[in-house]
Amino acid sequence: MKNANVVLAGGLAALLASPALAGVTIRQIVESSGVHGAGAFKSQSVLEYQGNEFRNASTLRFTGSVMRLFSGKSGKSSVDIDRVDLDKRWVLNPKNKTYTESPISLPRQKGGSVQDEGGASAPAANSGQSSVRVVKTEFDVKDAGEKKQIGDFSAERYAVSYLLETQDTQTGQARTYRMKADIWAAPWTKDLKEAADEQAAYNKAYLDKLGLGASPQDIQDFGFKLLALMTGANGEDFSRSEAELKAKMARIKGYLVELDVRWYSGGESAQPSQARADEPSRDSGVDLSGGASRAAESFLGGIAEKMARREIEKKEAGAPEPAFSIRTIVESVKVGRLPQADFEVPAGYRKKS
């Protein structure tokens, strides 16, 4: 599955543009608090888009007390190359000069539904079969009237808020989630429009290859994928949230250059039964494809439901820190034809089975 770090930087801007083709190079930084500190990380990436080809050269460093042992002080570097035209993903290890190869497309069950790499079917949040329903959503975007310099860009801030209330139709249990975000957008220029067009074209081709179509991309942009896994909510309900998101996101004028998202769990109420501490958790079904740029998403996805459910038992009052936060900063965007060699496995690299 397309990793959230990349989507946060490119997908939201792509909502505001139409597709075209041009090579694009983006330098960005992503920082996350993890889930209550677990899995906190910082990554630096150079992203390249060209037609149906994508490259992410990244260095990821976990910043939490435990996971930092995994990445070390300097972090772990890798290069991910996705070739939608060839249905191939290459994950390169520059230090060892090795690489792995896997298909982009996902296997399908006999009934036509997509399976993950372990053979499990898609999570309930996308299947439309969950007993957890979305009972209330509120989404708003406001021009905050503030400006600042971000990398190469003069940007304007937009304040975004989102409220989600769910209820399990079988147990009556109700839960509340809140998201707050600061979006900084740079005024459109010819190069930024071309960059957004290129990202939109690639993202659509990627999701088509996965058999998902284009619509789930917008939900992922604000961490909806993670939220859907935590709540187990009905996929059709999230589709309605997507429509509201797209309509109000149109208020943002410009190319997204910084996105600071905070998710809060606002507590739960049991109607009529109270949640039990030994309530079994659902399988997250998160994609575990390799590469440093995907490691943080995989780790967070695996622990998200367990930790979120623990936090939901507390009240947000007196716990101002978000349950999960992620900040993406785009330092520069350049448009221009890229060397084809950037999207190939370099000579001298050994394939690992």
Order of alpha helices (4+ residues) and beta strands (2+ residues): alpha-beta-beta-beta-alpha-beta-beta-beta-alpha-beta-beta-beta-alpha-alpha-alpha-alpha-beta-alpha-beta-beta
